[in-house]
Structure formats: structure tokens, C-alpha cells
Amino acid sequence: MQLDHQQRSEASKQAKIPILEVGGKIIPTDDQGYLLDFNDWSPAVTEAWATQDGIELDDDHWTLIDFLHRFYKEFEIAPEMPILSRNLCKDQQNCRWSRTYIKQLFPNGAKTACRYAGLPAPVGRSCL
């Protein structure tokens, strides 16, 4: 079901949650914009968020998104920053993957990267 712009806007105001429409499909999100169902994620979802945020995704963005998505799929939790950095450094043979570098890539750093990877809203120290 495809909603026109006015219907989406009204539905969003009533529900008080962001509405994400990708390829004509409504993707449910929480009030912070995180997916409610990990299985709703696709690269097209990430592209939609990047367009909304004015970010042009490059190889480093996708490397981080792919790592976060695979990690969550395997362990059902987002990695903490030391685990994220250590694993990406090992995978990429360099250690540019610091908190500072990730904040340069994504607004709000790893929290945004986790959202782009389809992970649920962070809890504890995950995605921080």
C-alpha cells in the first residue's frame, strides 16, 4: 500500500513515530527511527536514511554497515566500540576505525551507523 505525502505525514503525527517508505513498502520504526524488525533491513533502507541525512555513502560507510549487520545477525547484539574497532582493524589491516573516524563518517557516530545497519535502538554500551 502506497501512501501519498499528506497521508504519510498525518499518520506519522498521529502515531508519533517516523515513517520510512522504501520501494513502496512502509517499514515500521521506533520513535528514534530504528527498525522494529531486523529482517526489514535492506541496502535500500540504508540508502533512504542516507538520503534523508544528506550523506553520500562510500566504501568505508558500507564496510562499517556490513560489519555491524553481520555482527548483529550472528550475536543478536551490537558490538561495543572496542570490539568494533578491534575487529575492523583486523579485517581491514589498519586501525583508522576509531570513535573519532566513525563520527566523521556518520552523524552521531556509531549510533547512526547501527541504525543504518538495521539494528534496533542501542542498549547499554552497544553502538556507543
C-alpha positions in Angstrom: 0.0 0.0 0.0 1.5 3.3 -1.0 0.5 6.4 0.9 0.6 9.9 -0.6 2.8 12.5 1.2 -0.1 14.1 3.1 -1.4 10.7 4.4 2.2 9.7 5.5 2.6 13.0 7.3 -0.8 12.7 9.1 -0.1 9.0 10.0 3.3 10.0 11.4 1.9 12.8 13.5 -0.9 10.5 14.9 1.5 7.6 15.6 4.3 9.9 16.7 6.8 7.7 15.0 8.9 8.2 11.9 7.6 6.6 8.8 10.1 5.1 6.4 8.8 4.1 2.9 11.2 2.2 0.7 10.2 0.9 -2.7 6.5 1.5 -1.9 6.8 -0.5 1.3 6.2 1.0 4.7 8.9 0.0 7.1 8.0 0.2 10.8 10.4 2.1 13.1 10.5 3.1 16.7 10.3 6.8 17.8 14.1 7.2 17.3 13.9 5.8 13.7 15.4 2.4 14.4 13.8 -0.6 12.7 11.4 -2.6 14.8 12.2 -5.8 12.8 15.8 -6.5 11.9 14.6 -8.5 8.9 13.1 -5.4 7.3 16.6 -4.1 6.6 18.0 -3.9 3.1 20.6 -1.7 1.5 17.7 0.3 0.1 16.7 1.2 3.7 20.2 2.4 4.4 20.2 4.5 1.2 16.8 6.1 2.2 18.2 7.1 5.6 21.4 8.4 4.0 19.4 10.5 1.6 17.3 11.9 4.4 20.5 12.7 6.3 22.3 14.2 3.3 25.1 11.6 3.4 26.8 10.1 0.4 27.8 6.6 1.3 31.2 5.4 0.2 33.2 2.1 0.8 34.1 2.9 4.4 30.4 3.6 5.2 29.4 0.2 3.7 32.3 -1.6 5.4 31.1 -0.5 8.8 27.4 -1.0 8.0 28.2 -4.6 6.7 30.3 -5.4 9.8 27.5 -4.2 12.2 24.8 -6.0 10.3 26.8 -9.3 10.2 27.8 -9.0 13.9 24.2 -8.4 15.0 22.9 -11.2 12.8 25.4 -13.6 14.5 25.3 -12.4 18.1 21.9 -10.6 18.3 23.6 -7.6 20.0 25.5 -4.6 18.7 29.2 -4.5 19.4 30.7 -2.1 21.9 33.2 0.4 20.4 36.4 -1.5 21.5 35.1 -4.7 19.9 34.0 -2.8 16.8 37.4 -1.1 16.4 39.4 -4.2 17.1 37.5 -6.3 14.6 37.5 -3.7 11.8 41.2 -3.1 12.3 41.8 -6.8 11.9 39.5 -7.1 8.9 40.9 -4.1 7.2 44.6 -4.4 8.1 44.7 -0.8 9.5 43.4 0.9 12.6 41.6 4.1 11.3 38.4 2.7 12.8 38.4 4.9 16.0 35.4 6.6 17.6 36.6 9.9 16.0 36.7 8.4 12.5 33.3 6.8 12.8 31.9 10.2 13.9 33.4 11.7 10.8 31.5 9.2 8.7 28.1 9.3 10.4 26.2 12.0 12.3 26.1 10.8 15.9 28.8 8.2 15.2 28.2 4.6 15.8 24.6 5.1 16.9 23.7 6.3 13.4 25.8 3.5 11.8 23.9 0.9 13.8 20.6 2.4 12.7 21.8 2.3 9.1 22.8 -1.3 9.5 19.2 -2.2 10.6 20.0 -2.8 14.3 17.4 -2.0 17.0 17.9 1.0 19.3 21.1 0.6 21.3 21.0 -0.6 24.8 23.8 -0.4 27.4 27.2 0.3 25.8 26.4 -1.1 22.4 26.7 1.2 19.4 28.4 3.8 21.6 
